[in-house]
Amino acid sequence: MLVGVGLGPGDPELLTLKAVETLKRAHKVYVPGRLAAELVAPYAEAEILEFPMLTDYEVLNAVWKKNADMLADESKDNLVAFGLIGDPNFFSTFTHLKRVMNKFYPGVETATIPGISSITSFAAQTGSEVDSSFEVSDGSDSKFRVRLKASKPLEIIESYEKEGFDKFTFCERLFSDREVIITERDKIPEKGNYFSIVFAEKE
């Protein structure tokens, strides 16, 4: 299994307990840079993989494929961790690596362990208080939408479909023993609750 491990914003004290435990148990740990390697160092010896900061996707795809080729054999029968700054699910190097891995090596299971992202760490350091809807952008076109407190998920989905969104995930009580995750549109319930989330994508 290949697991993307969020290491948080850079403070060693902001690693989660699950991240630390995974790094300790991993057969091998890889990171994309020196800062990540320093955060991992108390728990495991990490190997740095090169991921150049480029916008040339032909070059980047070749790099991601090369790294996926290398990780595939090790990850098939062992726990391999890929530690990175922030959260592996938001604007992350691991997102691209996982996509390539799933395409060329579908037999290798992938997963992520969330970390404190720049979205929440900036608020802590600047004293910002966000208690209503907000927008996060890197300047690219918006292809995703997350709706919290989705008590009427089908109504939400129908309104999003009018805006061009065509893939939906319904979640409820994540990380609890009553967790619900539904990815099939026709199985999403009419009613949710305060802990419900609708994730919409444009494919």
Phi and psi in degrees as a GROMACS rama.xvg file:
@    title "Ramachandran Plot"
@    xaxis  label "Phi"
@    yaxis  label "Psi"
@TYPE xy
-107.41  121.633  LEU-2
-118.792  124.504  VAL-3
-82.4275  120.985  GLY-4
-110.498  115.528  VAL-5
-72.5524  126.455  GLY-6
-101.767  3.11583  LEU-7
79.9369  -170.837  GLY-8
-79.377  -6.15831  PRO-9
132.332  -14.3977  GLY-10
-83.5411  120.666  ASP-11
-57.0437  -25.6757  PRO-12
-80.0686  -5.94772  GLU-13
-102.358  12.1212  LEU-14
-74.5505  142.185  LEU-15
-77.7901  159.92  THR-16
-60.9876  -38.9537  LEU-17
-66.9406  -37.1541  LYS-18
-62.3656  -46.6576  ALA-19
-61.4485  -45.6229  VAL-20
-62.5905  -39.4045  GLU-21
-66.5528  -42.2533  THR-22
-61.3804  -38.6393  LEU-23
-67.7953  -37.389  LYS-24
-84.1687  -17.0985  ARG-25
-63.9321  140.064  ALA-26
-66.0525  -37.2951  HIS-27
-150.104  146.281  LYS-28
-124.117  130.392  VAL-29
-118.544  152.648  TYR-30
-141.516  159.148  VAL-31
-92.769  -0.264501  PRO-32
-170.13  175.629  GLY-33
-68.7833  -40.1432  ARG-34
-61.301  -42.1242  LEU-35
-63.4304  -39.634  ALA-36
-62.3611  -38.5176  ALA-37
-66.7744  -37.229  GLU-38
-69.626  -33.3966  LEU-39
-77.6882  -27.8259  VAL-40
-49.0036  -39.3307  ALA-41
-65.483  -15.5046  PRO-42
-118.455  -23.8955  TYR-43
-163.855  155.733  ALA-44
-87.6553  123.361  GLU-45
-107.477  147.261  ALA-46
-103.986  131.697  GLU-47
-86.4821  125.802  ILE-48
-99.6799  142.422  LEU-49
-84.1428  125.042  GLU-50
-132.152  90.4464  PHE-51
-62.1802  142.799  PRO-52
-84.6661  85.7473  MET-53
-127.14  165.139  LEU-54
-110.799  1.55444  THR-55
-82.4685  100.732  ASP-56
-69.5654  -22.6443  TYR-57
-66.1021  -43.0565  GLU-58
-68.19  -45.3028  VAL-59
-62.2024  -42.394  LEU-60
-60.5299  -37.4289  ASN-61
-65.6086  -39.624  ALA-62
-67.2835  -46.39  VAL-63
-61.6234  -40.2758  TRP-64
-65.5935  -42.5242  LYS-65
-60.5988  -45.5248  LYS-66
-68.2339  -37.4836  ASN-67
-63.9219  -40.6335  ALA-68
-57.6779  -42.3254  ASP-69
-69.1145  -38.215  MET-70
-80.4509  -22.1331  LEU-71
-57.6932  -51.9636  ALA-72
-63.0161  -42.9431  ASP-73
-65.9918  -34.1115  GLU-74
-83.2482  -14.9486  SER-75
-64.7257  -42.529  LYS-76
-120.623  6.23534  ASP-77
-134.391  159.831  ASN-78
-83.864  115.332  LEU-79
-116.815  129.934  VAL-80
-107.573  141.331  ALA-81
-120.173  101.973  PHE-82
-90.4887  137.25  GLY-83
-148.758  156.001  LEU-84
-64.3931  140.905  ILE-85
82.7192  -138.54  GLY-86
-118.276  134.497  ASP-87
-69.458  -6.09643  PRO-88
-105.263  -2.94772  ASN-89
-124.914  114.519  PHE-90
48.2285  52.5009  PHE-91
-118.519  144.376  SER-92
-58.4311  -35.7815  THR-93
-66.381  -30.7829  PHE-94
-56.418  -46.2721  THR-95
-68.9595  -42.1293  HIS-96
-62.6962  -42.2612  LEU-97
-64.9678  -40.1369  LYS-98
-61.4416  -44.686  ARG-99
-67.6923  -41.0149  VAL-100
-61.376  -45.509  MET-101
-64.9686  -32.0815  ASN-102
-73.2212  -47.7781  LYS-103
-95.5195  -22.1326  PHE-104
-133.407  65.924  TYR-105
-62.7665  -16.0468  PRO-106
-78.5415  -10.7169  GLY-107
-93.2886  118.611  VAL-108
-73.4373  139.237  GLU-109
-124.037  151.053  THR-110
-155.182  170.041  ALA-111
-134.479  151.452  THR-112
-117.548  115.57  ILE-113
-64.2332  150.323  PRO-114
-129.979  167.596  GLY-115
-66.5909  121.305  ILE-116
-92.2262  170.826  SER-117
-62.695  -26.5774  SER-118
-63.8216  -42.1866  ILE-119
-89.6176  -32.3053  THR-120
-68.5283  -33.8158  SER-121
-63.8023  -38.0651  PHE-122
-64.2833  -40.1765  ALA-123
-64.5618  -42.5224  ALA-124
-78.7733  -24.8654  GLN-125
-101.863  -4.95306  THR-126
72.8294  18.6759  GLY-127
-74.1936  145.555  SER-128
-124.1  114.982  GLU-129
-112.14  107.483  VAL-130
-127.448  22.0534  ASP-131
-148.766  179.642  SER-132
-57.6191  144.323  SER-133
-146.99  164.801  PHE-134
-117.616  136.349  GLU-135
-117.797  129.379  VAL-136
-144.999  147.645  SER-137
-108.527  12.2889  ASP-138
97.0139  -10.3666  GLY-139
-87.1127  171.747  SER-140
-64.3765  144.096  ASP-141
-79.8233  117.805  SER-142
-117.664  -1.40115  LYS-143
-133.66  154.301  PHE-144
-148.76  135.93  ARG-145
-116.708  122.506  VAL-146
-111.639  115.753  ARG-147
-85.0944  165.693  LEU-148
50.4928  45.8866  LYS-149
-82.4464  73.7532  ALA-150
-74.226  -18.575  SER-151
-127.187  72.0346  LYS-152
-60.5756  -38.5015  PRO-153
-68.2042  -38.3653  LEU-154
-61.926  -41.793  GLU-155
-62.8595  -46.2868  ILE-156
-61.8518  -43.829  ILE-157
-61.9108  -38.0112  GLU-158
-70.147  -35.7986  SER-159
-70.1548  -34.3817  TYR-160
-61.4422  -33.4019  GLU-161
-67.0631  -19.6392  LYS-162
-97.1981  4.64138  GLU-163
100.237  -0.654811  GLY-164
-75.4275  139.151  PHE-165
-136.18  4.58553  ASP-166
-135.897  133.284  LYS-167
-135.932  143.716  PHE-168
-127.801  132.725  THR-169
-109.003  129.935  PHE-170
-129.537  152.142  CYS-171
-153.126  134.66  GLU-172
51.4446  51.2995  ARG-173
-60.1395  143.743  LEU-174
66.5258  13.4655  PHE-175
-108.834  172.634  SER-176
-74.7992  -1.93477  ASP-177
-114.16  24.7404  ARG-178
-61.3982  138.971  GLU-179
-129.565  130.351  VAL-180
-135.506  120.145  ILE-181
-125.514  124.488  ILE-182
-109.762  -6.5276  THR-183
-94.5053  121.78  GLU-184
-53.5088  -42.9996  ARG-185
-78.0397  -3.52466  ASP-186
-106.163  -2.58436  LYS-187
-72.0497  130.263  ILE-188
-72.9836  162.987  PRO-189
-73.5394  -31.539  GLU-190
-119.34  141.93  LYS-191
-123.211  -156.188  GLY-192
-147.149  -168.198  ASN-193
-58.9929  -29.1539  TYR-194
-98.2941  17.6869  PHE-195
-92.8156  147.477  SER-196
-135.03  137.214  ILE-197
-112.732  125.019  VAL-198
-109.098  120.691  PHE-199
-113.993  141.172  ALA-200
-131.636  151.717  GLU-201
-107.635  117.772  LYS-202
